[in-house]
């Protein structure tokens, strides 16, 4: 199962912002991070659901100077 977390992140304005957030989330255990600069939204994928802590993610992004807004999460079954 895949756990996908959705965020809106105010304050991102360039590729450097995206790279900083991507690196942070990867260090927090994310398997894939997809941030859309135009819409300022992030999709964060975790294959290990036990690593998902939405509040820790939000706090960590706030600590590096952005304003994340939690939009929700979903489970997705991965079929090979």
C-alpha positions as CSV (number, residue, x, y, z in Angstrom):
1,X,0.0,0.0,0.0
2,X,1.0,3.5,-0.8
3,X,0.2,6.4,1.6
4,X,0.0,9.8,-0.2
5,X,-0.1,13.0,1.7
6,X,-1.2,16.3,0.1
7,X,-0.1,19.8,1.2
8,X,-0.4,23.3,-0.1
9,X,2.8,25.2,0.7
10,X,2.8,29.0,0.8
11,X,6.1,30.7,0.3
12,X,7.7,28.6,-2.4
13,X,8.8,30.6,-5.4
14,X,11.7,28.8,-7.1
15,X,13.5,25.6,-7.7
16,X,15.7,26.2,-4.7
17,X,12.6,26.2,-2.5
18,X,11.4,23.0,-4.1
19,X,14.8,21.3,-3.6
20,X,15.0,22.3,0.1
21,X,11.5,20.9,0.8
22,X,12.2,17.8,-1.3
23,X,15.4,17.1,0.6
24,X,13.7,17.7,4.0
25,X,10.8,15.3,3.2
26,X,13.2,12.7,1.8
27,X,15.2,12.9,5.1
28,X,11.9,12.4,7.0
29,X,11.3,9.1,5.1
30,X,9.3,10.1,2.0
31,X,9.8,7.8,-0.9
32,X,8.7,10.3,-3.6
33,X,8.0,14.0,-3.4
34,X,6.3,15.9,-6.2
35,X,5.9,19.7,-5.8
36,X,4.1,21.8,-8.3
37,X,5.5,25.4,-8.2
38,X,2.6,26.8,-10.1
39,X,-0.1,25.5,-7.7
40,X,2.2,25.4,-4.7
41,X,1.0,21.9,-3.9
42,X,2.9,18.8,-2.8
43,X,2.2,15.1,-3.2
44,X,4.3,13.1,-0.8
45,X,4.4,9.3,-1.2
46,X,5.3,6.7,1.5
47,X,5.5,3.0,0.9
48,X,5.9,2.4,4.7
49,X,2.8,3.8,6.3
50,X,4.3,3.7,9.7
51,X,6.6,6.5,8.7
52,X,3.8,8.9,8.0
53,X,3.3,11.6,10.6
54,X,1.5,14.5,9.0
55,X,2.0,16.8,12.0
56,X,5.8,16.2,11.9
57,X,5.9,16.9,8.2
58,X,4.0,20.2,8.7
59,X,6.2,21.3,11.6
60,X,9.4,20.5,9.7
61,X,8.3,22.5,6.7
62,X,7.4,25.4,9.0
63,X,10.8,25.3,10.6
64,X,12.5,26.0,7.3
65,X,10.4,29.0,6.6
66,X,7.3,27.9,4.6
67,X,3.6,27.8,5.5
68,X,2.3,24.3,4.8
69,X,-1.4,23.6,4.9
70,X,-2.4,19.9,5.3
71,X,-5.0,19.0,2.6
72,X,-5.4,15.3,3.4
73,X,-4.1,11.8,2.6
74,X,-5.1,8.7,0.8
75,X,-4.2,5.0,0.6
76,X,-3.5,3.5,-2.8
77,X,-3.0,-0.1,-3.5
78,X,0.0,-0.8,-5.7
79,X,-0.6,-3.5,-8.3
80,X,2.4,-4.9,-10.3
